Amino acid sequence: MTARLQRALGGVTRVRGVRGALIVAREDGLVVADALMEDIRGNAVAALAASLTRRIGEAARASGVGTPQFLHLEATGGALLAAAAGDEMLVVAVTEVGVNVGLVRLEMFRAAEAVQ
Amino acid sequence: MSRTYSVEPWVVDPLKGFVAEADARMVLLMTPAGQVIAQYGFTRAVDVMAAAALGAAIVSAAGAVARMLDEPVFSALNHQGKQHGIFLAGFDTPRGRMVVLVVYGRESSPGLVQLFFEEFARELVAKCPEPEAPKPILAKDFERDLNETLNALFRA
C-alpha cells in the first residue's frame, strides 16, 4: 500500500517546479503519504489544505455548483494545489512560481486514481 | 458567548490564539493531577471538574499502558465521534508537566488541532515563568486562595 502511494506521488514530484506532494486524509487533515522537500512542514500543509478544501467545498455546495474536484491557490512564492481522490483522500502539491499547472494537475489526477 | 478563564495570566493569550487557530469548541489546560489552570468554552463548573478528572484519569491510564509497553509516554490521544472529537496531550514546562484536553467539532480536524497544539505548547513553554518557591499553606489563606481560583475559572 505504502509503495503504491509513494509511486503515485512520484509522478507528481517528477514535474519540474513541484516542491512536494502529499496524500491527505480529507476529514482528518492527517498525512497518509508524502514526498516533500526538507523545508516543507508536511503536517501543517496537510492540516491546512484539508481545512481549506472542506470550507471551499461548503461554499461551493452552498452556491449550487457541487463538490470541488480541484483547488488552485496561487501565492507570491508558489502555489498550493489539491485534487479530490474519492470521498476520503486528497492529493496535495506545493509548487514554485511558474510551474506548469496543467501538467501537475494531470499527474495529481493520475495519483488520485491510483489512491482510490 | 464563550470566554477564556485562567488562574495564570501568562496562559491567556496563547490559549486564545490556540482556540482561534484550531477552531476548538472547548479547551482545558490542567496538571496531570487534574488541577485546572485555564479553560475555554465550559459554562458550568461541574463540567470543568468532571472533564478535568476524566482527562487526568485517561492520561494516567495511558501512562500505565505505556509503562507496560516500555514506552516513555504516549504524547497524544485522539478520539473521534460523529459530531465531536477529543484530543488529549501532555507536554513539559519549567513548572512541570501540563495536559491539554481539546473538544473539537466538524469545523476542525485532528490534523488542525495537533498542528496548533504543537505551537500552543511551544508558546506556553516559552512564556512559562520560573517555578516559585512553595509557600506554606495556611488555614486562613486556604479559603481565600480557593475562592480566588474558582472566581478566576468561573467568573459569573
Interface residues (C-beta under 8 A of the other chain):
Chain A: V24 A25 E27 D28 G29 L30 V31 N43 A44 A46 A47 L48 A50 S51 R54
Chain B: Q80 S108 S109 P110 G111 L112 Q114 L115
